[in-house]
Amino acid sequence: MAVTLVNEGKQAALAQVSLDWGEKESGRSQTLPLAVSKPLLQISSGQKATVEIFYQGTGLPTDRESYLLLSVLDVPPAAKTPHTMTVALRHRFKLLYRPPLKNTLDDAMAGLSWETQRETAGRLIADNPSPYYLTLSDIEAIGPNGQPCGQPIEHLMLPPLSTQPVDIPACQPASLRYQIVSDAGNLRPYGATLSADKKSHGSAQF
């Protein structure tokens, strides 16, 4: 895999590039089985540079995606005048390693289900039985009379083969509207009608 960095500034930039486990993997103690080709590189003004990511071939799950974080630190030049503060900017990018999988991301989107909890008012359980990470945006909960249940949830990332509680404290929702991020970064709209008796799957909205 290759990542292209672009320096749109007016002077050369020094970039420090590193890779680590994603947030959900922060408890993992084993060494990351990947490496970057250029941990430190200089990019001239208006130019591009390519950093390759190498995988040793073992160490990541083969039955699901792995979530990683690519970190790019923009190292500022030393200040030329005294009493001057410099600021280093760090950019973090989500990186998903996807082994060969039988099902597709479209299958994973369609397989996402929701279930209301009787014992906890306003709580939903999101169930992602797929081997894919699903990133949801703008989750809107709708009450039984068509009223909005509070403010939309801006972002929710569901790990593979997992369930996650989603609290809607404003009311007991009867339906949901949400979007799922595709591989191309596009937002695909979905809607789901909730039932207290069974899991409810979303359907694509066109």
Secondary structure by P-SEA (a helix, b strand, c coil): cbbbbbccccbbbbbbbbccccccccccccccccccccccccccccbbbbbbbbbccccccccbbbbbbbbbbbcccccccccbbbbbbbbbbbbbbbccccccaaaaaaacbbbbbcccccbbbbbbcccbbbbbccbbbbccccccccccccbbbbcccbbbbbbbcccccccccbbbbccccbbbbbbbbbbccbbbbbbbcc
